[in-house]
Amino acid sequence: TLRKPISQSSMADWASKNLNMHTQGIFRRRISISNMLSWNGGSIKKPMLITSNRTIKKEACEMFKLVQSYMGDRQTRMDRNHVALVTVTKCWSMQGLRDELYIQLIRQTTDNTCYRSLAWGWELMAISLAFFSPSPKFQSYLEGYIYRHLDSDENIAQRIKELVDLKNKKNSKSRKKRKQNTEDEGLPISTYAKYCYRKLQKVAVTGGKKGLRKPTVEEIMHARNAIVTPSLFGSSLEEIMLRQQDMYPGNKLPWVQTQLSQQVLALGGEQTEGIFRIPGDIDEVNALKLQVDQWRIPSSLSDPNIPASLLKLWYRELEEPVIPQQFYKECISNYENPDAAVAVVQLLPELNRLVLCYLIHFLQIFAQPSNVGRTKMDVNNLAMVMAPNCLRCQSDDPRIIFENTRKEMSFLRMLIVHLDTSFIKGLV
């Protein structure tokens, strides 16, 4: 469900307070807000947003050229993957540039008369959201902009036509005209907008790419492909099962779930101290995530904490948690009642029930006394690290979150101890 974002009047108010108003001409007249936020074929001499940081001021102007290069509005010798890589790496490394990039993309995708350039601008926004979020201060503005384009394809086509007609009237004798293109090239803008909207909600919570390794070309290409081909991470269980239908038509469980679980066991995870509690190296987890999204499990893995961390991430990033939101209250109401807790599982949709039972069966292996002696992860510890990946509290009240966290852990503990998962053996 989409939250209703801030109104256009609030967005205009935000822009008037935060835009670094540009000037033009020999009399240095201030450009209007609408012109500041409309496609520009030239360069900019100062950032779009107010800043006192000298480095940001310099980098922002260079970044505008990169945005134009990616969108095909400026010539460059670099291919588009490397333009995106340089742009994303700048912002990933320098937090102060992130909002500047997003406002530049908003500008270059507003009143843009070339559909291909427009689509590539939205594509760069989608790629960027895979790596970093805007600041909390700017998030509402970006969210409002994206929201207005969720069902805007007809309006965009009409707007391009109007702008082209207007420009042709003004420049009927002009020597050089920008290539006009009102035909659809590639995806509809609403497809990019819907993807960006969902991605923004997630990245605002997760914070984007973590680790010390800078973004790679492979990650850029993966982020672009995810617009059309949903990732195995961050999608719904139904989408994941639909994606794997061609490759694993007989599977009743998500391939990613079973493969990562088996990898943890194959590498001796049930004998590894602190498994699921001690995180794997974040850069190695990121690298494994890329390969898993291409249906590959490398044979070079040696640390069980790597697939264990990625498995937790997969559960945590599901679009809807394994235990859907409508069952949340029932779970925390029955956190002390074994029979009632088990009964909730039987009420779940079939796919969610199987996925949850597979997870509980997997955790029951680690809860065996012979393994707890080695891992130091008893049933309470297992419930503590896994409950946040299965249940999501929707409240913003810290007291409710704190109180519910204890109940979530207790509920999952009930399932690990009391749920009969013997039927899951051998199921894939």
MARZA-630712 format. One record per residue (C-alpha): residue in one letter; x, z, y. Coordinates in nm, 3 decimals. Example, Ala and Ser with C-alpha at 12.3 -4.5 7.8 and 13.67 -1.06 7.14 Angstrom:
<atoms>
  loro       xx       zz       yy
     A    1.230    0.780   -0.450
     S    1.367    0.714   -0.106
</atoms>
This chain:
<atoms>
  loro       xx       zz       yy
     T    0.000    0.000    0.000
     L    0.134   -0.095    0.340
     R    0.148    0.167    0.610
     K    0.009    0.052    0.942
     P    0.316    0.019    1.166
     I    0.347    0.091    1.535
     S    0.132   -0.115    1.772
     Q    0.264   -0.409    1.972
     S    0.230   -0.209    2.295
     S    0.453    0.063    2.143
     M    0.701   -0.206    2.037
     A    0.705   -0.347    2.393
     D    0.761    0.005    2.527
     W    1.052    0.055    2.284
     A    1.205   -0.278    2.388
     S    1.182   -0.196    2.760
     K    1.372    0.130    2.703
     N    1.639    0.008    2.460
     L    1.713   -0.357    2.536
     N    2.030   -0.424    2.731
     M    1.869   -0.665    2.980
     H    2.073   -0.985    3.026
     T    2.108   -1.186    3.349
     Q    2.145   -1.557    3.421
     G    2.235   -1.794    3.703
     I    2.458   -1.742    4.004
     F    2.219   -1.481    4.143
     R    2.236   -1.284    3.814
     R    1.858   -1.269    3.775
     R    1.740   -1.046    3.491
     I    1.596   -1.228    3.192
     S    1.245   -1.118    3.093
     I    1.189   -0.919    2.773
     S    1.004   -1.215    2.616
     N    1.303   -1.444    2.684
     M    1.544   -1.178    2.560
     L    1.349   -1.180    2.234
     S    1.315   -1.558    2.193
     W    1.545   -1.798    2.009
     N    1.863   -1.878    2.200
     G    2.091   -2.174    2.133
     G    2.375   -2.045    2.352
     S    2.605   -1.745    2.319
     I    2.554   -1.396    2.459
     K    2.799   -1.212    2.685
     K    2.685   -0.859    2.604
     P    2.497   -0.678    2.324
     M    2.119   -0.696    2.291
     L    2.090   -0.316    2.271
     I    2.224   -0.059    2.517
     T    2.553    0.090    2.400
     S    2.858    0.255    2.557
     N    3.087    0.179    2.260
     R    3.346   -0.084    2.363
     T    3.409   -0.202    2.008
     I    3.036   -0.252    1.948
     K    3.009   -0.445    2.277
     K    3.279   -0.687    2.167
     E    3.169   -0.719    1.803
     A    2.802   -0.773    1.896
     C    2.880   -1.097    2.081
     E    3.090   -1.226    1.792
     M    2.818   -1.130    1.547
     F    2.561   -1.334    1.741
     K    2.776   -1.642    1.672
     L    2.781   -1.552    1.301
     V    2.400   -1.522    1.298
     Q    2.375   -1.866    1.462
     S    2.624   -2.006    1.208
     Y    2.428   -1.871    0.912
     M    2.105   -2.015    1.052
     G    2.266   -2.358    1.101
     D    2.244   -2.341    1.483
     R    2.622   -2.331    1.533
     Q    2.891   -2.528    1.352
     T    3.137   -2.338    1.136
     R    3.397   -2.416    0.870
     M    3.287   -2.122    0.655
     D    3.015   -2.168    0.394
     R    2.697   -1.965    0.441
     N    2.787   -1.711    0.171
     H    3.106   -1.618    0.357
     V    2.929   -1.611    0.694
     A    2.681   -1.365    0.544
     L    2.966   -1.167    0.385
     V    3.154   -1.129    0.716
     T    2.831   -1.034    0.899
     V    2.716   -0.780    0.640
     T    3.064   -0.629    0.600
     K    3.093   -0.574    0.977
     C    2.763   -0.385    0.984
     W    2.822   -0.202    0.656
     S    3.158   -0.076    0.791
     M    3.037   -0.011    1.147
     Q    2.707    0.175    1.162
     G    2.658    0.109    1.534
     L    2.624   -0.266    1.469
     R    2.331   -0.245    1.228
     D    2.044   -0.221    1.476
     E    2.218   -0.487    1.686
     L    2.214   -0.730    1.392
     Y    1.846   -0.667    1.323
     I    1.747   -0.717    1.689
     Q    1.954   -1.038    1.700
     L    1.771   -1.164    1.392
     I    1.437   -1.072    1.550
     R    1.538   -1.276    1.854
     Q    1.654   -1.580    1.658
     T    1.340   -1.585    1.437
     T    1.105   -1.569    1.737
     D    0.982   -1.900    1.886
     N    1.236   -2.090    1.672
     T    1.127   -2.454    1.651
     C    1.339   -2.543    1.345
     Y    1.175   -2.422    1.024
     R    1.498   -2.432    0.823
     S    1.682   -2.223    1.082
     L    1.386   -1.983    1.094
     A    1.383   -1.942    0.714
     W    1.760   -1.882    0.704
     G    1.725   -1.615    0.973
     W    1.470   -1.432    0.760
     E    1.693   -1.482    0.456
     L    1.984   -1.313    0.636
     M    1.754   -1.023    0.726
     A    1.655   -0.987    0.359
     I    2.021   -0.995    0.249
     S    2.118   -0.736    0.512
     L    1.843   -0.497    0.398
     A    2.005   -0.492    0.053
     F    2.314   -0.328    0.207
     F    2.205   -0.103    0.494
     S    1.901    0.030    0.675
     P    1.834    0.030    1.049
     S    1.862    0.363    1.228
     P    1.551    0.587    1.212
     K    1.508    0.516    1.584
     F    1.489    0.138    1.525
     Q    1.309    0.136    1.190
     S    0.955    0.147    1.333
     Y    1.028   -0.148    1.563
     L    1.171   -0.361    1.280
     E    0.885   -0.257    1.051
     G    0.632   -0.364    1.315
     Y    0.802   -0.703    1.356
     I    0.810   -0.771    0.982
     Y    0.451   -0.651    0.939
     R    0.325   -0.910    1.190
     H    0.467   -1.188    0.969
     L    0.317   -1.085    0.634
     D    0.037   -1.343    0.661
     S    0.165   -1.559    0.942
     D    0.245   -1.899    0.784
     E   -0.038   -2.092    0.951
     N    0.031   -1.924    1.285
     I    0.403   -2.004    1.259
     A    0.339   -2.372    1.183
     Q    0.097   -2.393    1.477
     R    0.339   -2.210    1.709
     I    0.627   -2.442    1.617
     K    0.405   -2.745    1.688
     E    0.304   -2.605    2.028
     L    0.664   -2.527    2.125
     V    0.788   -2.868    2.011
     D    0.512   -3.048    2.208
     L    0.592   -2.840    2.516
     K    0.963   -2.908    2.484
     N    0.909   -3.280    2.433
     K    0.703   -3.296    2.754
     K    0.972   -3.114    2.950
     N    1.266   -3.301    2.796
     S    1.118   -3.648    2.755
     K    1.432   -3.799    2.914
     S    1.680   -3.546    2.777
     R    1.997   -3.693    2.628
     K    2.044   -3.438    2.350
     K    1.764   -3.278    2.155
     R    1.785   -3.012    1.888
     K    1.671   -3.140    1.551
     Q    1.305   -3.049    1.520
     N    1.163   -2.965    1.184
     T    0.813   -2.837    1.132
     E    0.798   -2.923    0.763
     D    0.829   -2.649    0.506
     E    1.182   -2.627    0.371
     G    1.207   -2.364    0.103
     L    0.997   -2.049    0.096
     P    0.706   -1.963    0.327
     I    0.804   -1.710    0.596
     S    0.544   -1.467    0.459
     T    0.740   -1.454    0.130
     Y    1.052   -1.339    0.318
     A    0.845   -1.096    0.527
     K    0.681   -0.935    0.223
     Y    1.018   -0.898    0.053
     C    1.177   -0.754    0.370
     Y    0.889   -0.511    0.417
     R    0.925   -0.368    0.067
     K    1.304   -0.366    0.095
     L    1.289   -0.181    0.428
     Q    1.073    0.096    0.278
     K    1.326    0.144   -0.004
     V    1.650    0.116    0.192
     A    1.521    0.366    0.451
     V    1.509    0.621    0.167
     T    1.814    0.519   -0.041
     G    2.044    0.434    0.251
     G    2.168    0.104    0.105
     K    2.500    0.026   -0.062
     K    2.720    0.328   -0.131
     G    3.081    0.355   -0.238
     L    3.417    0.260   -0.087
     R    3.436   -0.103   -0.195
     K    3.328   -0.351    0.068
     P    3.045   -0.595   -0.008
     T    3.142   -0.896   -0.221
     V    3.030   -1.260   -0.230
     E    2.869   -1.188   -0.569
     E    2.661   -0.910   -0.413
     I    2.559   -1.142   -0.125
     M    2.445   -1.409   -0.373
     H    2.265   -1.147   -0.581
     A    2.083   -1.016   -0.271
     R    1.971   -1.369   -0.183
     N    1.853   -1.447   -0.537
     A    1.652   -1.124   -0.545
     I    1.416   -1.269   -0.280
     V    1.283   -1.519   -0.534
     T    1.382   -1.353   -0.861
     P    1.301   -0.982   -0.842
     S    1.580   -0.751   -0.950
     L    1.546   -0.536   -1.262
     F    1.598   -0.249   -1.015
     G    1.332   -0.159   -0.762
     S    1.060   -0.367   -0.926
     S    0.747   -0.251   -1.106
     L    0.746   -0.205   -1.485
     E    0.497   -0.493   -1.514
     E    0.727   -0.729   -1.317
     I    1.025   -0.632   -1.531
     M    0.835   -0.696   -1.856
     L    0.714   -1.030   -1.720
     R    1.070   -1.131   -1.634
     Q    1.204   -1.051   -1.981
     Q    0.921   -1.227   -2.165
     D    1.117   -1.552   -2.209
     M    1.435   -1.383   -2.331
     Y    1.288   -1.094   -2.529
     P    0.926   -1.185   -2.602
     G    0.886   -0.926   -2.880
     N    1.014   -0.628   -2.681
     K    0.765   -0.355   -2.597
     L    1.009   -0.170   -2.369
     P    1.220   -0.284   -2.072
     W    1.550   -0.430   -2.195
     V    1.738   -0.255   -1.914
     Q    1.604    0.086   -2.025
     T    1.692    0.049   -2.392
     Q    2.032   -0.117   -2.333
     L    2.159    0.141   -2.085
     S    2.030    0.428   -2.302
     Q    2.208    0.285   -2.607
     Q    2.528    0.239   -2.405
     V    2.527    0.607   -2.305
     L    2.504    0.705   -2.673
     A    2.752    0.439   -2.792
     L    3.013    0.579   -2.552
     G    2.959    0.935   -2.677
     G    2.742    1.055   -2.390
     E    2.577    1.322   -2.604
     Q    2.921    1.485   -2.644
     T    3.029    1.446   -2.277
     E    3.031    1.757   -2.058
     G    2.802    1.727   -1.755
     I    2.636    1.402   -1.866
     F    2.361    1.301   -1.615
     R    2.488    1.573   -1.380
     I    2.836    1.434   -1.305
     P    2.794    1.093   -1.138
     G    2.991    0.791   -1.252
     D    3.226    0.614   -1.009
     I    2.985    0.458   -0.757
     D    3.176    0.129   -0.727
     E    3.178    0.086   -1.106
     V    2.807    0.170   -1.117
     N    2.744   -0.100   -0.852
     A    2.948   -0.351   -1.054
     L    2.754   -0.270   -1.373
     K    2.425   -0.302   -1.183
     L    2.516   -0.659   -1.084
     Q    2.591   -0.751   -1.445
     V    2.280   -0.585   -1.587
     D    2.072   -0.784   -1.339
     Q    2.219   -1.094   -1.505
     W    2.120   -0.962   -1.852
     R    2.479   -0.875   -1.942
     I    2.634   -0.552   -2.069
     P    3.017   -0.568   -2.045
     S    3.218   -0.466   -2.349
     S    3.484   -0.301   -2.132
     L    3.281    0.014   -2.054
     S    3.451    0.338   -2.152
     D    3.296    0.613   -1.936
     P    2.941    0.712   -2.045
     N    2.876    0.849   -1.694
     I    2.863    0.488   -1.563
     P    2.560    0.369   -1.768
     A    2.407    0.721   -1.739
     S    2.420    0.704   -1.357
     L    2.277    0.350   -1.356
     L    1.999    0.453   -1.594
     K    1.899    0.738   -1.360
     L    1.908    0.491   -1.070
     W    1.682    0.248   -1.259
     Y    1.418    0.518   -1.315
     R    1.450    0.643   -0.957
     E    1.420    0.297   -0.799
     L    1.113    0.182   -0.992
     E    0.853    0.059   -0.744
     E    0.607    0.305   -0.892
     P    0.745    0.604   -1.086
     V    0.723    0.616   -1.465
     I    0.444    0.871   -1.422
     P    0.217    0.689   -1.171
     Q    0.114    0.864   -0.853
     Q   -0.249    0.919   -0.957
     F   -0.130    1.153   -1.236
     Y    0.102    1.358   -1.014
     K   -0.142    1.641   -0.937
     E   -0.236    1.674   -1.302
     C    0.132    1.707   -1.395
     I    0.214    1.985   -1.148
     S   -0.113    2.164   -1.233
     N   -0.014    2.180   -1.601
     Y    0.353    2.263   -1.568
     E    0.318    2.579   -1.780
     N    0.072    2.451   -2.040
     P    0.237    2.254   -2.325
     D   -0.087    2.108   -2.467
     A   -0.215    2.000   -2.125
     A    0.123    1.849   -2.035
     V    0.126    1.644   -2.357
     A   -0.236    1.541   -2.292
     V   -0.137    1.392   -1.953
     V    0.107    1.159   -2.132
     Q   -0.175    1.024   -2.352
     L   -0.372    0.932   -2.037
     L   -0.098    0.710   -1.894
     P   -0.123    0.328   -1.903
     E    0.024    0.199   -2.231
     L    0.348    0.061   -2.081
     N    0.415    0.376   -1.878
     R    0.341    0.590   -2.185
     L    0.592    0.399   -2.399
     V    0.861    0.404   -2.129
     L    0.814    0.779   -2.072
     C    0.811    0.857   -2.445
     Y    1.132    0.656   -2.491
     L    1.294    0.858   -2.211
     I    1.178    1.191   -2.355
     H    1.295    1.089   -2.704
     F    1.634    1.001   -2.549
     L    1.656    1.338   -2.369
     Q    1.557    1.523   -2.687
     I    1.881    1.395   -2.846
     F    2.080    1.570   -2.570
     A    1.867    1.884   -2.597
     Q    1.979    1.944   -2.958
     P    2.183    2.269   -2.978
     S    2.481    2.090   -3.138
     N    2.504    1.859   -2.832
     V    2.427    2.124   -2.567
     G    2.741    2.314   -2.679
     R    2.950    2.014   -2.570
     T    2.755    1.879   -2.272
     K    2.662    2.216   -2.117
     M    2.333    2.040   -2.036
     D    2.049    2.242   -2.190
     V    1.682    2.151   -2.166
     N    1.653    2.317   -1.822
     N    1.947    2.119   -1.683
     L    1.816    1.794   -1.831
     A    1.474    1.855   -1.676
     M    1.633    1.938   -1.342
     V    1.834    1.614   -1.316
     M    1.562    1.386   -1.459
     A    1.237    1.516   -1.305
     P    1.303    1.359   -0.960
     N    1.341    1.021   -1.134
     C    1.000    1.043   -1.305
     L    0.776    1.217   -1.049
     R    0.756    1.163   -0.673
     C    0.609    1.415   -0.435
     Q    0.432    1.235   -0.148
     S    0.421    1.532    0.090
     D    0.644    1.556    0.398
     D    0.609    1.936    0.411
     P    0.943    2.093    0.302
     R    0.764    2.398    0.158
     I    0.538    2.184   -0.063
     I    0.834    1.970   -0.172
     F    1.035    2.281   -0.261
     E    0.748    2.440   -0.452
     N    0.662    2.117   -0.635
     T    1.022    2.054   -0.735
     R    1.011    2.364   -0.954
     K    0.680    2.252   -1.109
     E    0.810    1.897   -1.171
     M    1.111    2.036   -1.356
     S    0.892    2.270   -1.562
     F    0.653    1.985   -1.652
     L    0.937    1.764   -1.778
     R    1.084    2.058   -1.968
     M    0.746    2.099   -2.146
     L    0.761    1.737   -2.256
     I    1.121    1.757   -2.382
     V    1.035    2.065   -2.588
     H    0.682    1.982   -2.708
     L    0.617    1.604   -2.700
     D    0.624    1.434   -3.041
     T    0.822    1.112   -2.989
     S    0.904    1.036   -3.353
     F    0.704    0.710   -3.333
     I    0.951    0.570   -3.079
     K    1.243    0.544   -3.326
     G    1.345    0.182   -3.370
     L    1.114    0.060   -3.092
     V    1.264   -0.186   -2.843
</atoms>
